[in-house]
Structure formats: structure tokens, C-alpha cells
Amino acid sequence: MHDDRQLIEERLRRALRERLRPAIYGAAVPLDIEVWHAPGEPVSPAEALAQTYEKAEIGLPWGPAWGTAWFKFSGQVPSEWAGSEIEAVIDLGFSGGPGFSAEGLVHTTSGKPLKGLHPRQTYAPLSILGPDGTAAAPGDHIEFYVEGAANPEIPLDNAYAKVDIGAKLGDHPIYQLARADLAVFNAEVWDLILDLEALDSLQKELSAQEPRRREILRAISRSLDALDYENVAGTAADARAQLTDVLSRPAHASAHQLSAVGHAHIDSAWLWPLRETRRKVARTVSNVATLAEEYPELVFAFSQAQQHAWVKDNYPEVWERLKKAVAEGTIVPVGGMWVESDTNLPGSEALARQFVHGKRFFLDEYGIDTQEVWLPDSFGYTAALPQLVKLSGSKWFLTQKISWNKENKFPHHTFWWEGLDGTRVFTHFPPIDTYNSDLSGRELAHAQRNFQENGAATRSLVPFGYGDGGGGPTREFVATARRVKDLESSPKVTIESPTEFFTAAEDEYRENAPVWSGELYLEIHRATYTSQAKTKQGNRRTEHLLREAELWTTAAVVAGKLDTYPYEDLDRLWKVALLHQFHDILPGSSISWVHREAEATYAKVAEELNAIIAKAQQALAGSGDAQIVFNAAPHGRNGVAGLGAGITTGAGQAVTIENGVLDNGRIRVTIDERGLITSLYDVEADREVIAPGAVGNLLQLHVDTPNHWDAWDVDSFYKNNVRDVTEVDSVDFSTVEGVATVVVKRSFGRSTVTQTLRVQPGAKRVDIETEMDWHETEKFLKAAYPVDVHADRSASETQFGHIFRPTHQNTSWDAAKFEIAAHRWVHVGEPGYGVAVVNDSTYGHDINRTAREDSGTTTTIRTSLIRAPRFPDPKTDQGVHTVNHALVVGAGIPEAIEEGYAINLPERVVTGADGVAPIVALDNDNVIVEAVKLADDKSGDVVVRLYESTGGRSRATITPSFQAASATEVDLLERHLADRELTDNGVSLDLRPFQILTLRFKRS
């Protein structure tokens, strides 16, 4: 037989394009159109429907970027269409992909939302277009409204666009209304298209020699022969009949099993502002609820409790539909987190609270205790997560993003993930390599071939539906799932819930699944540790203010100095903080609108929290003239106990400055005429810290032009182009209130940097405050600290502990970690000596080592200060920023931990009469108190969360300052796990490395 594959495939492509798709709709009548253009931000349906509407017609220009237009459509359904499927077809001028251009939401005449519209879903069935969303019939007059959102089309293929899509772009309309008809839906034609597309995408994945491929092509050819192009609708059934045989053959017994889960990954903010996400969520939920009425087998995974809460707060009718769909099992809450947060950057307690607030919402609203953590798109996964997953009462973890790795293919798809404390969680990483699948033959075949566990396990999960910008599954996707459910040469596809998948996968594979230990480092998007400095600074400040607010108000209430605890305010403020840890907000990869709002929001949150803290501290201090110092850090300093308040003691001998040398008796710091640290001598250790021939606090400026994804990426070749910023405008030495101070001013490019270096009495550190007036483009600024330490690994603080990473590049896995994330500190050391760099608001670092001619080793710690990407915010970080660091010498990891807390929790001074004993005291500094609060159930119980901080076993006794009636161990949601014995009002602890423990004390 001659090879006519190409002939048939080209024939099919043209038939689909020119004959079949245009025939999906038959007879049509135009709808009457009226419009009201909203003058500013979106308004409620009630307000919109009360406006005066103007007559309009097809071709109407509408919608300046980010604007809104409300359309009123009306018409008579032709009586002669009785017995036909009828739909309203609305094209708002759609362009681009779903979620990335204009969108619409259909409303009844009373303002009730019904169904979303986007470029791949332009219809509203007659079954919802009657009064109040009921069914209309031929002969009826119908009226409905569409809220049109003129979200600008975003060209993701041009990641270097200079247009600020985060700004409102004038009054120029960017869309034109393209269609508004009532039309007969030719279901048989639509089914034929799906039959042909399913078979065509399947056969393209088969080798040319496989009989199955040739059989499918022959069937397609016969189907097209049976089709009359002059009467497509009338002959579609005959054409479908030619495909029955090849579509009905069952899958092989050994076929891979795919659990298909409807999905609409909705970024809580990204290339659109938060206000638009609220509307995206309403449109998507409306779509899913409507689709499920036609396809009852649909299961839709809906993560992010924040998005559920938006529906509840803003769309009461959609909320009722959502609750009903959840009760029926159509929509399945997943994730157990407030948002799909970044996991590298949130602090310890914040990441715990993601689970607290997410899981509690689902429990309170639906009675569902979610079991799977659903994070398909975050930019790497902290090794702290497995323990937090378990302590939240969940047991499974899902991500997809690791398939984006640039250097190394991750070796597993189903595995046990072991965290830094040894906790393991059963984890799946879908081999289909997308969380927005269309269930095409290409994607299904890739999932089957790509599955790393083939031969040992048989099943994987596929999330299907339009996502990122929302939209979700369409009827085409669900209908395709029906076709590939049990189809020869294809994996078996079953629509089912994530719980059904994980239960079956774990039953099959749990005993033999491999183990991955440590973080899931993503080998891309490393610049997200640095982009949008003010957002990151606002997050860090908010996390520590929340700690202080809870600590001091708890202490004041327990001491009887305050009558009430601000439950509602703290709950609300925590949720604001958690929302802004979404994986495109905190990492700095959203449009300027998002980050402008975030900066303003953080400022308001700080004002509220500082007021709560001040009120509690003043109540605790009482009336008087003494200077009471409050220390919210877990360690004592200057004579004031951790978590307590009192009067400070002297810190050490005076600091001298002579000939550029700052000396406090413990360290001597030499600063040259360029303002650089040429020597840092540890007097107690009798050791020079700065490497021979090197200088410390050296600013280094890199050209930063990643190949893709400006705000997200820094590529390794950035190191090839570096400029040491040694030019100096001025260097001034002085002593300010007993502190030796050096102010160094530099200018380069269009920017200036002013650094203030301080050596304090009694301190073994150099404090460095850096103020940057930054006006560069595509540049990356770092500060280097080359130290004379032989370290083959570095330690970086992460949530509830720290992780080690290599400083060498022995393997491609090591080399890929050329930029790393750390929280408050990084540490390098050799046996007997170490150095730490601590910070108050930065996250990105690189740490490497070089060999010297004297055979010694220089280990260089570099902190990433600021970047200047162009997309998606062309003005990223332009302006003034101030960050603080400290170079701590002679430090082990315990000292790094202590200094990291100290720089982020500065002492507060209140005029009063009394000191405050710590509300809880520990007799082992290795055990850190991370949070003290009153229980969320308003019982008045005191909840203390603590952890083992050094990575070793630690024993301690925790003793509250109040009389405790009982003590219990609880999970993150403060649910009982075990009773704890009280002895002399204290609880004895025996903690494994990095163990997190939450205790609940009932007060007598």
C-alpha cells in the first residue's frame, strides 16, 4: 500500500478548519445589544444593572485596558427551532488564550452570575437563559447581561516587552464586540470534530509501522469520504459511524492509568491585579458548576482557601452553587493552604499558618479535612514542608513545577519526600508535565512514556483545564476524556478526585517507592529570591510584627493587664500576609499594579500591628519613668531575657577609631580609603577573617540579561560580566552614642549607594546598613564577603531549621545551585571556626570557594541586594531601598540563629515602671520559641510553637510564667495529639533534630 499518511493528515486539517468548525453552529439570529461603559474600577451587578444603557451593534469598540463594559443582550428565540439545541454565542472580541485576554461573566436580569466566557468558551446554553437562570424555550423572549473585562492581551512570548501592563493604559478601547447571536448548536458536528481530533492526536504518537496508526488513518479517510461538505450537519452522523470501530477498541491491559482531575490553576495575582482574580474565580466556578450539570462525572480540584473566601464574600449566588458542588463531590477543595504560596521565602510561622488558615476554612465551611497539599506551580519546595504537611493533618503532596528543571531531570514521579527532620510524605509529580492539560493524544502519550516509575507503578495524575488565568475545563475536555477512557494505544483515563488517585497510588506503591531527601530545588526562577525588594521587605517585616503582636498581647492578657485579645484583627492581618505570599507576589514576578498595592498594604498592616504592639507593651510596662526594653527575640540580650522586658545592662568596653581601625576589644575592623574592609581580626580567636588579598563588603555589579522570564530568572552566565564598585564619593568616620560608625557613599551608572558600617560595644559583628537609590536596568547588585574559611558546604536558614548546600560544583546538581535562598542567615565554617552573614530583608545568596596560591581556601558569601528586570514590571525596584546585614565572626550555627533573630526583632523601648518575665522560659537555647499566642478557639489557652534549631537532639524544660492546669501536644490546627505531663509547672521535652512541637497550656 502506498504511504498516503501526509495526504490524509493534510486533508483532515483543512476539513476541520474550513468545513467542520464553521458548521458547529447552524441557523442564527442576531441579539439586540445595549452597553454601559463603567467609568472606573468594577462595580457590583446591582449598581451596573441600574445604569442607563445605550444601543450598540457588532463592531462596537469597548474597554480601555483594565476597563469594564456591561452588555445587555436580548432577543426572541425562534419558535421554528423547537427540538434543536440552542445557545447564545457571544464573542467580546476575544484574542489570545483563555485567561490572558478579555473575559466575560453572564448574569441574569436580577444580577445573578451564571457562566463565564473566554476565547475557548463563547456560549451560554438556552437552559440557563430563562428568568433567574432557569431554562428558556423556543418562542421565549430572553434578556441577559455580560460583564466584560477588558484585560489586556499579554504576549507571553515577548518576555522583554517594555510596556507597563500594570498601569491603566489611557481611554483607548482595545477590543471590538465581534458576535452576539442566538444559534442552533449542531451537536453531531461537534462530536465528529472531537472524534477526529482524538483519533488524529493519538495516531500521531504511534510509529509509522504500527497497524493501529494505519487503521486510524483509513477510518479518518472513510469518515471524510462520508461527509457532504454541502450538508455537513446532515452527514456528520454518517461520518462518525466510520469511526465507531477504531474508537471502541479497548486499551491494552498494561496501559498506563491516568487519573484526570479538572483544574483551573488561578494565579491569585500575576499579570493581573488582585481585584481581577476575584472576578476570574467567580467566572471559573460558574463555568464548572454549569458544566457539571451536563457532565455529572466531572471532578474539579479547587485549591486556595483565599479564593473560596473571595467567592463567599463577593458572590453570594456563586457561593451557594460552590457549596452545593462541594457537597455533591463535583468541586473538591484541595491544597489545605490559604494560597498556593511560595515556599522558599515565607518564614517559619507564616508557612505553618498557610496550613492553619487554609485547612480551617475548608473544615469550617465544608466540613472537609483536606489530605493533599496541592502546589503545582511554586518555584521550589522547602525541606521543611514534609513535617508541616504531617503536622497539619495532611498526608500527600503534589507538584508539577520540577519538570521545568533546566540542568537535571528529576528522577522520580511518585516517591517518598523526606524533610529536614526525617518526616516523609507520599509525593506525586505528574509526568504529563503540565497542570493545564487538554487531554490530547500527544500529552497522554508523553505521560505514559515519561513516567519514571514504569515497571514498578502504573498510575499518575493529570490536571486538565485552562489555567494560570483561570477558565477551567470545557465541555470539549470532558467529552475528550470520555473518548480516551478506554482506547487502544492510549493510556486509560478516568476522571476522579485527587484523593482517589493518591489512595490507589499509595496502596500500589508505598512499600517500594523511592525516597528523595531534602529540598526540591527548582533549577530555574532563581531570581525570585531577589526581585521586587519592597515586597520582600514588607513580608519580612510583617512576619516579625505578627510575632510581636501575638507575643505581647498574649502576655498582657495572661497577666491581667489587657481585657481582650484581638482575635479578629490578628486573624484578618495574618490572612493579608498569607495572601501576599502567593507564588507570583512574594517572589516578585507580578505586574507593577500588584507590587504597588502590596507596598501600600504592607504599610497599613505595619501601622495596625505597631499599634497593637504598643498598646500591649504599655499595658505590661505600666506607668513610670524607667526605660523598659522589650525583647521579642527568643534569646536574651543586653541583660534582657528572650520574650521578656527589663532594663538593659552594659554591652562591653568602648569602641575606638584610629587610622581607619574600629576596635571594640573583641574585633578589629580595618577600613581603607575606598570604604572597603581590608581586615577583620577576631581578637578572641587570634585570627584574621578576611581572606588574604581580598576585601569585604565589596559591591559587585553584574549585567543581568536572562534568556527568558526576566523577573524570574538569573542565568549562570551573569557571572561572566562583573564590575567591582570600588569608586567612592566620600568615607567618613565618627563615633555615635558609643558606636563606631563609617559612612561610605558611592556613585555608579545612574545610582548611588550609601553604606553605614557600625561596630558596637561587645559585639563580634560588623553591622552594615545599605541605602540604594537604584536606577539601573538589567543589572544585578551583590555584596561580597570573602572569608578565610575552608568550607565545602554552607548552611542556610529555612523554616524551622537550616539546610546544607555544597560550595563546590562536583556534579551538575551542585552546579545548578549557583543562586540559593536563605532566610535570616547563612553560615560557612570549618571545624572550630565559622562566619555568618545575617540580614533583615534579603533572601538571595551565592556561596562559592576558590583556591589561593598559598594553598588556602577563600569562601565567598555574596548577598543579592537588588535587580532591575524589565518584564513584567519595567520599573522594578527603581527608587530608594534600605537593607541591613551583619557579618558575624567566630560564629557557630547557634550564634547565626541568635543574630538572625536579633537583626529582625530589634528591641523596643517603652517608658514605664515594670519589667516583664518571659511568658514561657526554656533551659536550652537550642530549642527556639517561634510563636506564642492564645488558642484560636478563644478558650484562653496559651499555645506555644517551638522547634529544635541546631539539627541535633535536644532536651529542655519549658516553664510558663502562669500557673498551668494542663499541657497537651497539638497539631498546627491546635487539635489534640497527646497529653503532656506537668512537673513543677513545666513540661520536659526530648526533641529530635529540627522537630516542631506545638504545646497548648490550659491556665488554672
KAZI-V761363 format. One line per field, one symbol per residue. ss: DSSP state (H for helix, E for strand, - for the rest). phi: phi as a letter, one per 30 degrees, with the letter a starting at -180 (. if undefined). burial: I if it has 9 or more other ideal C-beta (glycine too) atoms within 8 Angstrom, else O. Layout:
# KAZI-V761363
ss=???
phi=???
burial=???
This chain:
# KAZI-V761363
ss=----HHHHHHHHHHHHHHHHHHH-EEEEEE-EEEEEE-------HHHHH----EEE----EE----EEEEEEEEEE--HHH---EEEEEEE-----------EEEEE-----EEEEEE--E-EEEHHH--HHH-------EEEEEEEEEE------------------------EE--EEEEEEE-HHHHHHHHHHHHHHHHH-------HHHHHHHHHHHHHHH------HHHHHHHHHH--HHHHH--------EEEEEEE--E-------HHHHHHHHHHHHHHHHHHHHH-----EEE--HHHHHHHHHH-HHHHHHHHHHHHH--EEE-------E------HHHHHHHHHHHHHHHHHHH-----EEE------E---HHHHHHH----EEEE-HHHH---------EEEEE-----EEEEEE-------E---HHHHHHHHHH---E--E-EEEEEE-E-EE--E--HHHHHHHHH--------EEEE--HHHHHHHHHHHH-----EEE--E-----HHHH---HHHHHHHHHHHHHHHHHHHHHHHHHH--------HHHHHHHHHHHHH--E---------HHHHHHHHHHHHHHHHHHHHHHHHHHHHHH----EEEEEE-----E--E---EEE---------EEE--EEE---EEEEE-----EEEEEE----EE-E-----EEEEEEEE------------HHHHH-EEEE----EEEEEEE--EEEEEEEEEE--EEEEEEEEE-----EEEEEEEEEE----EEEEEEEEE-----EEEEEE--EEEEEE-----HHHHH---EE---EEEEEE--EEEEEEE----EEEEEEEE-----EEEEEEEEEEE-----------EEEEEEEEEEE---HHHHHHHHHHHH---EEEEE---E---EEE----EEEEEEEE-------EEEEEEE-----EEEEEEE---EEEEEEE-----EEEEE--E--EEEEEE----EEEEEEEE-
phi=.ddcedddddddeddddccdddceccebbdcdbbbbcddbdecdeeddddddccdbbejedaideidbbccccblcdedddejcdbbdcbcdjebiceibadbbbdbddcjddcadbaecbccbdddccdehiddcbejdcbbacbdccddddcdddcdcdcddddcdcicddcbbdcaabcbddddddeddededddddddddccddddeeddddddddddddddccddbdddcdddddddcedddcdddddcddccccbeabecddaacadedddededdddddeddddddcbdddbbdbcieedddddedcbeddddddddddddidccdbjibdbdddcdcededddddededddddddddbiccdccccbdbdcjbddddeddedddjcbbbbbbddddedcbdddbcbadccddcjdcbdbbbeddiacbdcidedddddedddedcejcbbbbcbdbkdbicijidcddddddeddceabeicddcbdadeddddddddddbedcddcccjdcdcdaiddddbehddddddddddedddeddddddddddddicbdbcdeddddddeddddedcedbcediccddeddddddddedddddddddddddddddddiclcdccccbdddcdahicddibbacdcdckddccbahiccbcicbbccbddcicdcabcdddchadcddeicbchddbccdbbddbheddcbcededdbbbddcdbdabbcacchicdbbcccbbahcbbbccccbbceiccacdbccccccbcbhbbcbccbdbdbcbcaccbdbdhlbbcbdccbebdddddddbbcbddabbbabejaabbccbcacbdbbbbbbccddidbccccbcdcabbdcbcbdceidkcbbbbbbcccicddeddeddddddcbddccbdacbdbdedbbbcbddccdcabadeddididccbcbadccibdbcabcbddcdcdabbdbdddicdcadbdcbhibbdbbcdeidcbccbcddd
burial=OOOOIOOIIOIIOIIIOOIIOOIIIIOIIOIOIIIIIIOOOOOOIOOIIOOOOOOIOIOIOIIIIIIIIIIIIIIOIIOOIOOOIIIIIIIIIIOOIIIIIIIIIIIIIOIIIIIIIIIIIIIIIIOIIIOOOOOIIIOIOIOIIIIIIIIIIIOOOOIOIOOIIIOOIOOOIIIIIIIIIIIIIIOIIIIIIIIIIIIIIIIIIIOOOIOIIIIIIOIIIIIIOIIOOOOIIOIIOIIIOIIOOIIOOOIOOOIIIIIIIIIIIIIIIIIIIIOIIIIIIIIIIIIIIIIIOOIOOIIIIIIIIIIIIIIIOOIOOIIOIIIIIIOOOIIIIIIIIIIIIIIIIIIIIIIIIIIIIIIIIIIOIIOOOIIIIIIIIIIIIIIIIIIIIIIIIIOIIIIIIIOIIOOOOIOIIIIIIIIIIOIIIIIIIIIIIIIIIOIIIIIIIIIIOIIOIOOOIOIIIIIIIIIIIIIIIIOOIIIIIOIIIOIIIIIIIIIIIIIIIIOIIIOIIIOOIOIIOOIIOIIIIIIIIIIIIIIIIIIIIIIIIIIIIIIIIIIIIIOOIIOOIIIOIIIOIIIIIIIIIIIIIIIIIIIIIIIIIIIOIIIOIIOIIIOIIIIIIIIIIIOIOOOIIIIIIOIOIOOIIIIIIIIIOOIIOOIIIOOIIIIIOIIIIIIIOIIIIIIIIIIOOOIIIIIIOIIIIIIIIIOIOIOOIIIIIIOOOIOOOOOOIOOIOOIOIOIOOOIIIIIIIIOIOOIIIIIIIIIIIIIIIIIIIIIIIIOIOIIIIIIIIIIIIOIOIIIIIIIIIIIOIIIOOOOOOIIIIIIIIIIIIIIIIOOOIIIIIIIIIIIIIIIIIOOIOOOIIIIIIIIIIIIIIIIIIIOIIOOOIOIIIIIIIIIOIIIIIIIIIIIIIOIIOIIIIIIIOIIIIIOOOIIIIIIIIIIIOOOOIIIIIIIIIIIOOIOIIIIIIIOIOOIIIIIIIIOOOOOIOIOOOIIIIOIOIIIIIIIIIIIO
